[in-house]
């Protein structure tokens, strides 16, 4: 909580203006500086995520949502081994990119709603949906790194066989396969780390409780994706 220096009223950490007297509690941020935020997410993640949460204009949200969705869709295609069911390489890449855009938006909305509902269930600090959506969206930055840094390497090394098990990428080049797998794991852990910090910023809870909240939220989304993938595999790809 922030104590107003003028009227001594208590305000939440994401308040820029005191709700009682209207005085400024912290510097006003108009727009999100993309490169500054990307650096802060490495150097000082808490400061970076708080900056995007209190920024007046939530620019780059659609950009981040789209890239997150494309990255997620290509990862799902890898899990489904889509090329073994649909041998059209160019269309796989195009469909993955186009369908990834709405997927990213819908997944982030779902994550944000779950966060909002979880906060109400546990009677935590009331935060508006836009702040939740913005903070979670920028927490998905590691997925964008996977898309821009790891996916091109996989595409160059394996070609369209990144979406196939015949032959498996591990058979084509085991060394690159394990390096990319480890780096992907590192980026996913980094994503979970940013999500925990997001809960800490949004609800002003300690790390352990923030971890508990993320466990509930991510588990719920993962279960949803498990049933979705199972349905696609048995009712669509099997046709």
C-alpha positions in Angstrom: 0.0 0.0 0.0 1.0 3.6 -0.6 0.4 6.3 2.0 -0.5 9.7 0.5 2.0 12.3 1.7 -0.7 15.0 1.7 -3.7 13.4 3.4 -2.2 10.2 4.8 -4.8 8.0 3.0 -3.9 4.5 2.1 -3.9 3.6 -1.6 -3.0 0.5 -3.5 0.5 0.3 -5.1 -0.9 0.7 -8.6 -2.7 4.0 -7.8 -1.0 7.0 -9.4 -3.4 9.5 -7.9 -4.7 9.5 -4.4 -8.3 8.5 -4.3 -9.0 10.9 -1.4 -7.3 14.1 -2.3 -6.2 13.7 -5.9 -2.5 14.3 -5.3 0.1 12.4 -7.3 1.5 9.3 -5.4 4.1 8.3 -8.0 5.4 9.5 -11.4 2.8 9.6 -14.2 3.6 7.3 -17.1 1.8 8.1 -20.4 3.0 5.5 -22.8 4.9 2.2 -22.6 8.4 2.4 -24.0 8.9 -1.0 -25.6 12.6 -1.4 -25.5 12.9 0.1 -22.0 10.3 -2.5 -20.8 12.0 -5.4 -22.5 15.3 -4.5 -20.8 13.6 -3.9 -17.4 11.9 -7.4 -17.6 15.5 -8.8 -17.4 17.1 -6.2 -15.2 14.3 -5.5 -12.8 11.1 -7.5 -13.7 9.1 -6.1 -10.8 9.7 -2.5 -11.9 9.0 -3.3 -15.5 5.7 -5.0 -14.9 4.6 -2.3 -12.5 5.5 0.3 -15.2 3.2 -1.3 -17.7 0.4 -1.7 -15.1 0.3 2.0 -14.2 1.0 3.4 -17.7 -2.0 5.4 -18.9 -1.9 4.2 -22.5 -1.5 0.4 -22.8 0.2 0.5 -26.2 1.7 -2.7 -27.7 -0.9 -4.9 -26.1 -2.3 -6.2 -29.4 1.2 -6.7 -30.7 2.3 -8.8 -27.7 -1.0 -10.7 -27.7 -0.6 -11.6 -31.4 3.0 -12.7 -31.1 2.3 -14.7 -27.9 -0.6 -16.5 -29.8 1.5 -17.3 -32.8 4.3 -18.7 -30.6 1.8 -20.8 -28.6 0.1 -22.1 -31.8 3.4 -23.3 -33.2 4.2 -25.0 -30.0 0.8 -26.7 -30.0 1.5 -27.8 -33.6 4.7 -29.4 -32.5 2.9 -31.3 -29.7 0.2 -32.4 -32.2 2.8 -33.4 -34.8 0.6 -31.6 -37.3 2.7 -32.4 -40.4 2.0 -36.2 -39.9 -1.7 -35.4 -40.4 -1.5 -32.6 -42.9 1.4 -32.6 -45.3 1.1 -29.0 -46.5 4.2 -27.1 -45.1 3.4 -23.6 -46.3 -0.2 -23.8 -45.2 0.8 -25.1 -41.7 3.0 -22.0 -41.2 0.4 -19.6 -42.5 -2.5 -21.2 -40.6 -0.4 -21.3 -37.5 0.3 -17.6 -37.7 -3.2 -16.5 -38.6 -5.0 -18.7 -36.1 -2.4 -17.9 -33.4 -3.5 -14.2 -33.4 -7.0 -14.9 -32.0 -5.7 -17.7 -29.9 -3.3 -15.4 -28.1 -6.0 -12.8 -27.4 -8.5 -15.4 -26.2 -5.9 -17.1 -23.9 -4.8 -13.9 -22.4 -8.5 -12.8 -21.8 -9.1 -16.2 -20.2 -6.0 -15.9 -18.0 -7.0 -12.4 -17.0 -10.6 -13.4 -16.1 -9.3 -16.3 -14.1 -6.9 -14.0 -12.2 -9.7 -11.5 -11.6 -12.1 -14.3 -10.3 -9.3 -15.9 -8.2 -8.6 -12.5 -6.6 -12.3 -12.1 -5.7 -12.5 -15.6 -4.3 -9.6 -15.0 -2.0 -10.8 -11.5 -1.2 -7.6 -9.8 -2.4 -7.1 -6.2 -3.5 -9.5 -5.1 -6.2 -7.7 -4.4 -9.5 -9.3 -3.4 -12.8 -9.3 -5.9 -15.6 -7.2 -3.7 -17.9 -4.3 -3.7 -15.4 -4.5 -7.5 -15.0 -4.6 -8.0 -18.8 -1.7 -5.7 -19.4 0.5 -7.2 -16.8 -0.1 -10.8 -17.8 0.3 -9.9 -21.5 3.8 -8.5 -20.9 4.6 -11.6 -18.7 4.3 -13.7 -21.9 7.5 -12.0 -23.3 9.4 -15.3 -23.0 7.0 -16.8 -25.6 8.0 -14.1 -28.0 11.7 -14.9 -27.4 10.9 -18.5 -28.2 9.2 -17.4 -31.5 12.0 -15.0 -32.6 15.1 -16.8 -31.4 14.3 -20.6 -31.1 11.7 -21.2 -33.8 13.9 -19.9 -36.7 16.7 -22.2 -35.5 14.4 -25.1 -35.4 13.0 -24.3 -38.9 16.5 -24.0 -40.3 17.7 -27.2 -38.7 14.7 -29.5 -39.1 12.6 -27.8 -41.7 8.9 -28.7 -41.5 9.9 -31.8 -39.5 9.7 -29.8 -36.3 5.9 -30.6 -36.7 6.6 -34.3 -37.3 7.6 -37.5 -35.7 8.7 -39.2 -38.9 11.5 -38.5 -38.7 11.7 -36.9 -35.2 13.8 -33.7 -34.8 15.7 -35.6 -32.1 16.8 -38.1 -34.7 17.7 -35.5 -37.3 20.0 -33.5 -34.9 20.0 -34.7 -31.3 22.5 -31.9 -30.1 20.4 -29.0 -31.4 17.2 -30.8 -30.2 18.4 -31.0 -26.6 19.8 -27.4 -26.6 16.6 -26.0 -27.9 14.5 -28.1 -25.4 16.6 -26.9 -22.5 16.3 -23.2 -23.7 12.6 -23.6 -24.2 12.3 -24.9 -20.6 14.3 -21.9 -19.3 12.0 -19.5 -21.1 8.9 -21.2 -19.7 10.3 -21.0 -16.2 11.0 -17.4 -16.9 7.4 -16.9 -17.9 6.2 -18.5 -14.6 8.6 -16.2 -12.7 7.1 -13.1 -14.4 3.6 -14.4 -13.7 4.4 -14.8 -10.0 5.8 -11.2 -9.9 2.6 -10.1 -11.7 0.5 -11.6 -8.9 2.8 -9.9 -6.3 2.3 -6.5 -8.0 -1.4 -6.8 -8.7 -2.5 -8.2 -5.4 0.4 -7.1 -3.1 0.9 -10.7 -1.9 4.1 -12.4 -0.9 6.0 -14.7 -3.3 4.7 -17.9 -1.8 1.0 -16.9 -2.0 1.7 -15.5 -5.5 3.0 -18.9 -6.5 -0.1 -20.5 -5.1 -2.3 -18.2 -7.2 -0.3 -18.9 -10.3 -0.5 -22.6 -9.7 -4.3 -22.4 -9.6 -4.5 -20.2 -12.7 -2.0 -22.0 -14.9 -3.3 -25.5 -13.8 -6.8 -24.5 -14.9 -5.7 -23.2 -18.3 -3.5 -26.3 -18.8 -6.4 -28.6 -18.1 -8.4 -26.7 -20.6 -5.7 -27.0 -23.2 -5.3 -30.7 -22.5 -8.9 -31.4 -23.3 -8.7 -29.1 -26.4 -5.7 -31.0 -27.7 -7.2 -34.3 -26.9 -10.4 -33.3 -28.8 -8.4 -32.1 -31.8 -6.2 -35.2 -31.9 -9.1 -37.7 -31.7 -11.9 -35.9 -33.5 -10.2 -33.7 -36.1 -6.8 -35.0 -37.0 -8.0 -38.6 -37.0 -10.5 -38.0 -39.8 
